[in-house]
């Protein structure tokens, strides 16, 4: 959230995470910390693969 990759991420008491990419986007339910790390990795990969190459 610090770099605005997600709109919000909230941990619920059962250990799951609720995340939203945009304020009006769908809420995703992630199973736990490992799923949050996987999501972060997927976002970083997508960002890096769509950036123009600097020479």
Secondary structure, DSSP 8 states (H G I E B T S, - for coil): -TTSS-SEEEE-TTS-EEEESSTTS--EEE-SHHHHHHHHHHHHHHHHHHS----
